[in-house]
Amino acid sequence: MDESAASAEWPARSLLGLLSVPARRELLGLGARKRFEAGAVMLREGMDDEHVLLLLSGFAKVTATVENGESSLLAVRAAGDPVGEMAAMTGAPRSATVTACGPLLARVLPSAALRGLLLTVPEVSVALAGIVADRLRWANRRRLDFRGYPAKVRLARLLVELAASYGSSGPGGTVIGCRLTQPELAALAGVAETTVHKVLRELREEGLLETGYRSTVILDLPRLRRLAELTPEPP
C-alpha cells in the first residue's frame, strides 16, 4: 500500500485518516520504517527516549504498571495511530509501555523532526492536538463510567466504542478488528474478569454478540447502543 494513499485506507479517527494527502505525505516522509514482531515491546514505561512511532499496520496495546506491580491495559492503538507522542512533546519519561499485539509496521519519527513539521504544517499540528484531546476525553469517560454505570452497561459502552474505532462490516455484523482477551476487556471496562465472562455470556444469549478465539462480532449494534445507554447513531 502506498503510505500516502487516500484517507479511505486509514481508520477515519486515526491521525493518518484525518490528514489530507499532502499533509500525510509530509508526515510519512519523516523517519524510517521498522517492523515489530508479536509481543515486542515498542516503547517502555519510564524510559527517556523521545521518538514517536506511527503505526502503519496491526494493533498495539498500551499498558502501565499500577501500585501493586501489576500491568494494567490502558488502551489499544491501530494502524494510522501515533504512540509515544506525549514524551516527544514534553520531554518527560514514558508514562506507559506499548507492545505489539501481532506483527506490525511502524514509522519511527524523531522528536526534533516531528516538532519541526508541526511548526511548518499546521494541519498536522491541529490533527495531532485533536488526537490527544480525544484520548483525554476517552480516559475521562472511562473514569465516569466506572462510577456511574453497572458492569454490563460499562462493557456494552466499551464494545460500542471499539466497534466505532476498529470495527468493520462483516456478513454477520460488525467485526471488532482488535482482538482482545477477556482479561484485557475486563481491564479496559474496569470490571472483574469473572464479571466479563458472565456479561459476555448474557450478551451472546441475547443475540447481541458472537465471540470466538480472540474475536468479537457485534450482531445488533443499535440494540447494543441502547443497552449502553448511548444515543442512537446518526444516520
Secondary structure by P-SEA (a helix, b strand, c coil): ccccccccccccccccccccaaaaaaaaccbbbbbbccccccccccccbbbbbbbcbbbbbbbbbccccbbbbccccccccccccccccccccccbbbbbcccbbbbbbcaaaaaaaaaccaaaaaaaaaaaaaaaaaaaaaaaaaccccaaaaaaaaaaaaaaabbbbccccccccccccaaaaaaaacccaaaaaaaaaaaaaaccccccccccccccaaaaaaaaccccccc
